[in-house]
Amino acid sequence: MPSGNILTATDVLNLLVSGIDRITLENELTASAWISTPARGGSKSGIGITWTSPNNQSSVRIMTKPDGSSYARVYNGSGGGAPEEQPLNALGQPGIRAQTHFILLP
């Protein structure tokens, strides 16, 4: 059962680092009152959803690739990677692409 306790980017990062699948992560975000909107995707990144925190301080973009695998990126703003926002690494700091793509469990 979802906890409903995901309030900050750090909470999401802790789940991602410990290992979580897409469905469980989305259930946790829903139970925690995060708002979902469709995310733009490309031929490689696939389709996705941007989840915005209830206080609009952070966001998570979850992408599902055409092969069915999924990854998440956490941002320091509410736009899921909008201009001026930075993706966060496991320590909650801005990082490079390899540090900020979290592969979700199957």
C-alpha positions, -999 to 999 in steps of 0.1 A, spaced: 0 0 0 14 34 -9 26 55 20 15 89 7 47 104 22 66 115 -9 69 153 -4 102 164 -17 128 157 -45 149 140 -18 121 116 -10 119 106 -46 156 103 -50 158 80 -20 132 57 -36 151 57 -69 184 49 -53 169 20 -33 153 6 -64 117 9 -74 96 0 -104 75 25 -125 41 13 -113 50 15 -76 67 49 -80 36 63 -98 13 48 -71 34 65 -44 34 99 -62 -4 96 -67 -10 88 -30 12 118 -21 -9 142 -42 16 148 -69 0 160 -101 6 142 -134 7 156 -169 19 141 -202 56 146 -210 70 152 -244 91 122 -256 112 114 -286 119 83 -306 145 72 -281 130 84 -249 95 72 -256 63 84 -239 62 98 -204 46 116 -176 58 146 -156 48 145 -119 48 178 -100 51 180 -62 21 195 -43 41 226 -34 54 230 -70 90 229 -58 102 198 -77 91 174 -104 98 139 -117 97 129 -153 91 92 -159 98 80 -194 90 46 -209 111 37 -239 98 18 -269 114 -14 -256 93 -11 -224 121 -1 -200 116 30 -179 137 56 -163 131 87 -141 147 121 -137 141 144 -108 143 182 -113 147 212 -91 116 229 -105 80 221 -113 83 218 -151 100 184 -156 130 198 -173 118 232 -183 143 260 -191 162 271 -159 156 237 -142 183 212 -136 182 174 -132 193 162 -98 217 133 -90 214 109 -61 227 135 -37 201 161 -47 226 182 -66 226 191 -103 244 165 -122 254 152 -157 232 130 -177 248 97 -166 242 107 -129 206 119 -133 189 91 -152 176 65 -128 167 32 -144 135 18 -129 131 -19 -120 111 -40 -144 
